Amino acid sequence: MDKLHGTGVALVTPFTASDHAIDYPALRRLVDFIIEGGAEYLVINGTTAESPTLTAEERKGILDVVRQQTKGRVPLVYGIGGNDTATVEQQLRTTDLAGVSAILSVSPAYNKPSQAGIIQHYLRLAEASPLPIILYNVPGRTMSNMTAATTLRLAQHPNILGIKEASGNLEQCMAIAKGKPHGFLLISGDDLMTTALVSFGAVGVISVLANAFPKRFCDMTRAALAGDFPKASKLLFDFLEINPLMYEESNPVGVKAALASLGLCSPAVRLPLVEATEGLKERVQKLL
């Protein structure tokens, strides 16, 4: 699916500063800012969206507003995941996915399933889903790693489109790139590893940083995909200082501080996350 090549942006959910309700005008501004910056697609209701804190009604509202604001300009990927397979299956069957191109589904967190359990979980979802599924491996959050062998086993299913790989393990990513079937998408889940993964077969990235820096980040990814690694590396190095600040007080606290500095939304997050400290805000502002 070539339309999911390049830079996908894991959208934050803007909240109002006063009562932490969803700030739909800010969401509309952010969608336009990111699309006009050159993003190839948007990812809604992922981890960066603070999805565990959103109600079913809020998730529906966000998807509706993003669909309206996007106006078909870029493809949409929607996050549906969890650690209860039956519940995720039900959500896949009942969510209105009109206008969505694919589902991003994170590997089950907290349960710490075996590789066999992860495989069976995703095979059930692939059979239930009306849209192709992108696997999401992020051991830093789930506390269990999907091995390359597990990914390659799942890559054989016709309704599993690719993987967002955020293990940080280059050797594992290389094994996936070497063994994957034609058409299976290897997508970087780590902003700073994007150019490295593209060099051996990744088709792009699902990015946090591109919320605040869409043009520069998209230029970097496109340069890598075009084989211009000197240019891509130069652009990548510009992010070396600010990227750690995005995660210092947990994601999306850092990127929301950056977006607030740019006047795009408030820095508000929902508990159990808390807004960026003044020290972090100052350091983000200085780098901006």
Contacts in CASP RR format, 6 or more apart in sequence:
PFRMAT RR
TARGET T0000
AUTHOR 0000-0000-0000
METHOD contacts of the structure
MODEL  1
MDKLHGTGVALVTPFTASDHAIDYPALRRLVDFIIEGGAEYLVINGTTAE
SPTLTAEERKGILDVVRQQTKGRVPLVYGIGGNDTATVEQQLRTTDLAGV
SAILSVSPAYNKPSQAGIIQHYLRLAEASPLPIILYNVPGRTMSNMTAAT
TLRLAQHPNILGIKEASGNLEQCMAIAKGKPHGFLLISGDDLMTTALVSF
GAVGVISVLANAFPKRFCDMTRAALAGDFPKASKLLFDFLEINPLMYEES
NPVGVKAALASLGLCSPAVRLPLVEATEGLKERVQKLL
1 101 0 8 1.000
1 102 0 8 1.000
1 132 0 8 1.000
1 161 0 8 1.000
1 185 0 8 1.000
3 40 0 8 1.000
3 41 0 8 1.000
3 75 0 8 1.000
3 101 0 8 1.000
4 40 0 8 1.000
4 41 0 8 1.000
4 75 0 8 1.000
4 77 0 8 1.000
4 101 0 8 1.000
4 102 0 8 1.000
4 134 0 8 1.000
4 161 0 8 1.000
4 185 0 8 1.000
4 187 0 8 1.000
4 203 0 8 1.000
5 40 0 8 1.000
5 185 0 8 1.000
5 203 0 8 1.000
5 204 0 8 1.000
5 225 0 8 1.000
6 40 0 8 1.000
6 41 0 8 1.000
6 203 0 8 1.000
6 204 0 8 1.000
6 205 0 8 1.000
6 218 0 8 1.000
6 221 0 8 1.000
6 222 0 8 1.000
6 225 0 8 1.000
7 38 0 8 1.000
7 39 0 8 1.000
7 40 0 8 1.000
7 41 0 8 1.000
7 204 0 8 1.000
7 205 0 8 1.000
7 207 0 8 1.000
7 210 0 8 1.000
7 214 0 8 1.000
7 217 0 8 1.000
7 218 0 8 1.000
7 221 0 8 1.000
7 222 0 8 1.000
8 39 0 8 1.000
8 40 0 8 1.000
8 41 0 8 1.000
8 42 0 8 1.000
8 43 0 8 1.000
8 77 0 8 1.000
8 204 0 8 1.000
8 205 0 8 1.000
8 206 0 8 1.000
8 207 0 8 1.000
8 210 0 8 1.000
9 34 0 8 1.000
9 39 0 8 1.000
9 41 0 8 1.000
9 42 0 8 1.000
9 43 0 8 1.000
9 206 0 8 1.000
9 207 0 8 1.000
9 210 0 8 1.000
9 211 0 8 1.000
9 214 0 8 1.000
10 43 0 8 1.000
10 46 0 8 1.000
10 47 0 8 1.000
10 48 0 8 1.000
10 49 0 8 1.000
10 206 0 8 1.000
10 207 0 8 1.000
10 208 0 8 1.000
10 211 0 8 1.000
11 27 0 8 1.000
11 30 0 8 1.000
11 31 0 8 1.000
11 34 0 8 1.000
11 42 0 8 1.000
11 43 0 8 1.000
11 44 0 8 1.000
11 46 0 8 1.000
11 48 0 8 1.000
11 49 0 8 1.000
11 66 0 8 1.000
11 211 0 8 1.000
12 30 0 8 1.000
12 48 0 8 1.000
12 49 0 8 1.000
12 50 0 8 1.000
12 211 0 8 1.000
12 252 0 8 1.000
12 255 0 8 1.000
12 256 0 8 1.000
12 259 0 8 1.000
12 265 0 8 1.000
13 22 0 8 1.000
13 27 0 8 1.000
13 49 0 8 1.000
13 50 0 8 1.000
13 54 0 8 1.000
13 62 0 8 1.000
14 22 0 8 1.000
14 23 0 8 1.000
14 26 0 8 1.000
14 27 0 8 1.000
14 30 0 8 1.000
14 256 0 8 1.000
14 259 0 8 1.000
14 264 0 8 1.000
14 265 0 8 1.000
14 266 0 8 1.000
14 268 0 8 1.000
15 21 0 8 1.000
15 22 0 8 1.000
15 23 0 8 1.000
15 265 0 8 1.000
15 266 0 8 1.000
15 268 0 8 1.000
15 269 0 8 1.000
15 270 0 8 1.000
16 22 0 8 1.000
16 23 0 8 1.000
16 266 0 8 1.000
16 268 0 8 1.000
17 266 0 8 1.000
17 267 0 8 1.000
17 268 0 8 1.000
20 268 0 8 1.000
20 270 0 8 1.000
22 58 0 8 1.000
22 61 0 8 1.000
22 62 0 8 1.000
23 265 0 8 1.000
23 266 0 8 1.000
24 65 0 8 1.000
26 264 0 8 1.000
26 265 0 8 1.000
26 266 0 8 1.000
27 62 0 8 1.000
27 65 0 8 1.000
27 66 0 8 1.000
27 69 0 8 1.000
27 265 0 8 1.000
28 65 0 8 1.000
28 69 0 8 1.000
29 264 0 8 1.000
29 265 0 8 1.000
30 211 0 8 1.000
30 259 0 8 1.000
30 264 0 8 1.000
30 265 0 8 1.000
31 42 0 8 1.000
31 66 0 8 1.000
31 69 0 8 1.000
31 70 0 8 1.000
32 69 0 8 1.000
33 214 0 8 1.000
33 264 0 8 1.000
34 42 0 8 1.000
34 210 0 8 1.000
34 211 0 8 1.000
34 214 0 8 1.000
35 42 0 8 1.000
35 70 0 8 1.000
35 73 0 8 1.000
35 74 0 8 1.000
36 214 0 8 1.000
37 214 0 8 1.000
37 215 0 8 1.000
37 218 0 8 1.000
38 214 0 8 1.000
38 215 0 8 1.000
38 218 0 8 1.000
39 74 0 8 1.000
39 210 0 8 1.000
39 214 0 8 1.000
39 218 0 8 1.000
40 74 0 8 1.000
40 75 0 8 1.000
40 218 0 8 1.000
41 74 0 8 1.000
41 75 0 8 1.000
41 76 0 8 1.000
41 77 0 8 1.000
41 101 0 8 1.000
42 66 0 8 1.000
42 70 0 8 1.000
42 74 0 8 1.000
42 75 0 8 1.000
42 76 0 8 1.000
42 77 0 8 1.000
43 76 0 8 1.000
43 77 0 8 1.000
43 78 0 8 1.000
43 79 0 8 1.000
43 104 0 8 1.000
43 206 0 8 1.000
44 62 0 8 1.000
44 63 0 8 1.000
44 66 0 8 1.000
44 76 0 8 1.000
44 77 0 8 1.000
44 78 0 8 1.000
44 79 0 8 1.000
45 51 0 8 1.000
45 54 0 8 1.000
45 59 0 8 1.000
45 62 0 8 1.000
45 63 0 8 1.000
45 78 0 8 1.000
45 79 0 8 1.000
45 80 0 8 1.000
46 79 0 8 1.000
46 104 0 8 1.000
46 106 0 8 1.000
47 106 0 8 1.000
47 138 0 8 1.000
47 141 0 8 1.000
47 251 0 8 1.000
48 208 0 8 1.000
48 211 0 8 1.000
48 251 0 8 1.000
48 252 0 8 1.000
48 255 0 8 1.000
49 62 0 8 1.000
49 252 0 8 1.000
50 252 0 8 1.000
50 269 0 8 1.000
50 270 0 8 1.000
50 273 0 8 1.000
51 59 0 8 1.000
51 79 0 8 1.000
53 270 0 8 1.000
53 271 0 8 1.000
54 62 0 8 1.000
60 95 0 8 1.000
60 96 0 8 1.000
63 78 0 8 1.000
63 96 0 8 1.000
63 100 0 8 1.000
66 76 0 8 1.000
67 76 0 8 1.000
67 98 0 8 1.000
67 99 0 8 1.000
70 76 0 8 1.000
72 99 0 8 1.000
75 101 0 8 1.000
75 102 0 8 1.000
76 99 0 8 1.000
76 100 0 8 1.000
76 101 0 8 1.000
77 100 0 8 1.000
77 101 0 8 1.000
77 102 0 8 1.000
77 103 0 8 1.000
77 104 0 8 1.000
77 134 0 8 1.000
77 206 0 8 1.000
78 95 0 8 1.000
78 97 0 8 1.000
78 100 0 8 1.000
78 102 0 8 1.000
78 103 0 8 1.000
78 104 0 8 1.000
79 103 0 8 1.000
79 104 0 8 1.000
79 105 0 8 1.000
79 106 0 8 1.000
80 88 0 8 1.000
80 91 0 8 1.000
80 92 0 8 1.000
80 95 0 8 1.000
80 103 0 8 1.000
80 104 0 8 1.000
80 105 0 8 1.000
81 88 0 8 1.000
81 91 0 8 1.000
81 105 0 8 1.000
81 106 0 8 1.000
82 88 0 8 1.000
82 105 0 8 1.000
82 106 0 8 1.000
82 108 0 8 1.000
82 109 0 8 1.000
83 108 0 8 1.000
83 109 0 8 1.000
83 110 0 8 1.000
83 111 0 8 1.000
85 108 0 8 1.000
85 120 0 8 1.000
85 121 0 8 1.000
85 124 0 8 1.000
85 125 0 8 1.000
88 105 0 8 1.000
88 125 0 8 1.000
89 124 0 8 1.000
89 125 0 8 1.000
89 128 0 8 1.000
92 103 0 8 1.000
92 125 0 8 1.000
92 128 0 8 1.000
92 129 0 8 1.000
92 130 0 8 1.000
93 128 0 8 1.000
93 130 0 8 1.000
97 103 0 8 1.000
97 130 0 8 1.000
97 131 0 8 1.000
100 131 0 8 1.000
101 131 0 8 1.000
101 132 0 8 1.000
102 131 0 8 1.000
102 132 0 8 1.000
102 133 0 8 1.000
102 134 0 8 1.000
102 161 0 8 1.000
103 129 0 8 1.000
103 131 0 8 1.000
103 132 0 8 1.000
103 133 0 8 1.000
103 134 0 8 1.000
104 133 0 8 1.000
104 134 0 8 1.000
104 136 0 8 1.000
104 164 0 8 1.000
104 206 0 8 1.000
105 122 0 8 1.000
105 125 0 8 1.000
105 133 0 8 1.000
105 134 0 8 1.000
105 135 0 8 1.000
105 136 0 8 1.000
106 136 0 8 1.000
106 138 0 8 1.000
106 141 0 8 1.000
106 142 0 8 1.000
107 118 0 8 1.000
107 121 0 8 1.000
107 135 0 8 1.000
107 136 0 8 1.000
107 137 0 8 1.000
107 138 0 8 1.000
107 142 0 8 1.000
107 144 0 8 1.000
107 146 0 8 1.000
108 118 0 8 1.000
108 121 0 8 1.000
108 142 0 8 1.000
108 144 0 8 1.000
109 141 0 8 1.000
109 142 0 8 1.000
109 143 0 8 1.000
109 144 0 8 1.000
110 142 0 8 1.000
110 143 0 8 1.000
111 144 0 8 1.000
112 142 0 8 1.000
112 143 0 8 1.000
112 144 0 8 1.000
113 121 0 8 1.000
113 144 0 8 1.000
115 146 0 8 1.000
115 147 0 8 1.000
115 149 0 8 1.000
115 150 0 8 1.000
118 144 0 8 1.000
118 146 0 8 1.000
118 150 0 8 1.000
119 150 0 8 1.000
119 153 0 8 1.000
119 154 0 8 1.000
122 133 0 8 1.000
122 135 0 8 1.000
122 154 0 8 1.000
122 157 0 8 1.000
122 160 0 8 1.000
123 154 0 8 1.000
123 157 0 8 1.000
125 133 0 8 1.000
126 133 0 8 1.000
126 154 0 8 1.000
126 157 0 8 1.000
126 159 0 8 1.000
126 160 0 8 1.000
127 159 0 8 1.000
129 159 0 8 1.000
132 159 0 8 1.000
132 160 0 8 1.000
132 161 0 8 1.000
133 159 0 8 1.000
133 160 0 8 1.000
133 161 0 8 1.000
133 162 0 8 1.000
134 160 0 8 1.000
134 161 0 8 1.000
134 162 0 8 1.000
134 163 0 8 1.000
134 164 0 8 1.000
134 185 0 8 1.000
134 187 0 8 1.000
135 146 0 8 1.000
135 151 0 8 1.000
135 154 0 8 1.000
135 160 0 8 1.000
135 162 0 8 1.000
135 163 0 8 1.000
135 164 0 8 1.000
136 163 0 8 1.000
136 164 0 8 1.000
136 166 0 8 1.000
137 145 0 8 1.000
137 146 0 8 1.000
137 151 0 8 1.000
137 163 0 8 1.000
137 164 0 8 1.000
137 165 0 8 1.000
137 166 0 8 1.000
137 167 0 8 1.000
138 164 0 8 1.000
138 166 0 8 1.000
138 167 0 8 1.000
138 189 0 8 1.000
139 145 0 8 1.000
139 166 0 8 1.000
139 167 0 8 1.000
140 166 0 8 1.000
145 167 0 8 1.000
145 169 0 8 1.000
145 172 0 8 1.000
146 163 0 8 1.000
146 167 0 8 1.000
147 172 0 8 1.000
148 172 0 8 1.000
148 175 0 8 1.000
148 176 0 8 1.000
151 163 0 8 1.000
151 165 0 8 1.000
151 176 0 8 1.000
151 180 0 8 1.000
152 175 0 8 1.000
152 176 0 8 1.000
152 179 0 8 1.000
152 180 0 8 1.000
154 160 0 8 1.000
155 162 0 8 1.000
155 163 0 8 1.000
155 180 0 8 1.000
155 181 0 8 1.000
155 184 0 8 1.000
156 181 0 8 1.000
160 184 0 8 1.000
161 184 0 8 1.000
161 185 0 8 1.000
162 184 0 8 1.000
162 185 0 8 1.000
162 186 0 8 1.000
162 187 0 8 1.000
163 176 0 8 1.000
163 184 0 8 1.000
163 185 0 8 1.000
163 186 0 8 1.000
163 187 0 8 1.000
164 187 0 8 1.000
164 188 0 8 1.000
164 189 0 8 1.000
164 206 0 8 1.000
165 172 0 8 1.000
165 173 0 8 1.000
165 176 0 8 1.000
165 186 0 8 1.000
165 187 0 8 1.000
165 188 0 8 1.000
165 189 0 8 1.000
165 190 0 8 1.000
165 197 0 8 1.000
165 202 0 8 1.000
166 188 0 8 1.000
166 189 0 8 1.000
166 190 0 8 1.000
167 173 0 8 1.000
168 190 0 8 1.000
168 193 0 8 1.000
170 193 0 8 1.000
170 196 0 8 1.000
170 197 0 8 1.000
173 186 0 8 1.000
173 193 0 8 1.000
173 197 0 8 1.000
173 200 0 8 1.000
173 202 0 8 1.000
174 200 0 8 1.000
176 186 0 8 1.000
177 186 0 8 1.000
177 197 0 8 1.000
177 200 0 8 1.000
177 201 0 8 1.000
177 202 0 8 1.000
180 186 0 8 1.000
185 203 0 8 1.000
186 197 0 8 1.000
186 201 0 8 1.000
186 202 0 8 1.000
186 203 0 8 1.000
187 202 0 8 1.000
187 203 0 8 1.000
187 204 0 8 1.000
187 205 0 8 1.000
187 206 0 8 1.000
188 194 0 8 1.000
188 197 0 8 1.000
188 198 0 8 1.000
188 202 0 8 1.000
188 204 0 8 1.000
188 205 0 8 1.000
188 206 0 8 1.000
189 205 0 8 1.000
189 206 0 8 1.000
189 207 0 8 1.000
191 205 0 8 1.000
191 207 0 8 1.000
191 208 0 8 1.000
191 209 0 8 1.000
191 210 0 8 1.000
191 217 0 8 1.000
191 239 0 8 1.000
191 243 0 8 1.000
192 236 0 8 1.000
192 239 0 8 1.000
192 240 0 8 1.000
192 243 0 8 1.000
194 202 0 8 1.000
194 204 0 8 1.000
194 205 0 8 1.000
194 207 0 8 1.000
194 220 0 8 1.000
194 221 0 8 1.000
194 224 0 8 1.000
194 236 0 8 1.000
195 220 0 8 1.000
195 221 0 8 1.000
195 224 0 8 1.000
195 229 0 8 1.000
195 232 0 8 1.000
195 233 0 8 1.000
195 236 0 8 1.000
197 204 0 8 1.000
197 205 0 8 1.000
198 204 0 8 1.000
198 221 0 8 1.000
198 224 0 8 1.000
198 225 0 8 1.000
198 232 0 8 1.000
199 224 0 8 1.000
199 229 0 8 1.000
203 225 0 8 1.000
204 221 0 8 1.000
204 224 0 8 1.000
204 225 0 8 1.000
205 221 0 8 1.000
207 217 0 8 1.000
208 246 0 8 1.000
208 251 0 8 1.000
208 252 0 8 1.000
208 255 0 8 1.000
209 217 0 8 1.000
209 239 0 8 1.000
209 242 0 8 1.000
209 243 0 8 1.000
209 246 0 8 1.000
209 255 0 8 1.000
210 217 0 8 1.000
210 218 0 8 1.000
211 252 0 8 1.000
211 255 0 8 1.000
211 258 0 8 1.000
211 259 0 8 1.000
212 255 0 8 1.000
212 258 0 8 1.000
212 259 0 8 1.000
212 262 0 8 1.000
212 264 0 8 1.000
213 239 0 8 1.000
216 235 0 8 1.000
216 238 0 8 1.000
217 235 0 8 1.000
217 239 0 8 1.000
219 235 0 8 1.000
220 232 0 8 1.000
220 235 0 8 1.000
220 236 0 8 1.000
221 232 0 8 1.000
223 229 0 8 1.000
223 231 0 8 1.000
223 232 0 8 1.000
223 235 0 8 1.000
224 232 0 8 1.000
241 287 0 8 1.000
242 258 0 8 1.000
242 284 0 8 1.000
242 287 0 8 1.000
242 288 0 8 1.000
245 254 0 8 1.000
245 257 0 8 1.000
245 280 0 8 1.000
245 283 0 8 1.000
245 284 0 8 1.000
245 287 0 8 1.000
246 252 0 8 1.000
246 254 0 8 1.000
246 255 0 8 1.000
246 258 0 8 1.000
247 254 0 8 1.000
248 254 0 8 1.000
248 280 0 8 1.000
249 274 0 8 1.000
249 276 0 8 1.000
249 277 0 8 1.000
249 280 0 8 1.000
250 273 0 8 1.000
252 269 0 8 1.000
253 267 0 8 1.000
253 269 0 8 1.000
253 273 0 8 1.000
253 274 0 8 1.000
253 275 0 8 1.000
253 276 0 8 1.000
253 280 0 8 1.000
254 276 0 8 1.000
254 280 0 8 1.000
254 284 0 8 1.000
256 265 0 8 1.000
256 266 0 8 1.000
256 267 0 8 1.000
256 268 0 8 1.000
256 269 0 8 1.000
256 275 0 8 1.000
256 276 0 8 1.000
257 267 0 8 1.000
257 275 0 8 1.000
257 276 0 8 1.000
257 280 0 8 1.000
257 281 0 8 1.000
257 284 0 8 1.000
258 284 0 8 1.000
258 288 0 8 1.000
259 265 0 8 1.000
259 267 0 8 1.000
260 266 0 8 1.000
260 267 0 8 1.000
260 281 0 8 1.000
261 281 0 8 1.000
261 284 0 8 1.000
261 285 0 8 1.000
261 288 0 8 1.000
262 288 0 8 1.000
267 275 0 8 1.000
267 276 0 8 1.000
267 281 0 8 1.000
268 275 0 8 1.000
269 275 0 8 1.000
276 284 0 8 1.000
END
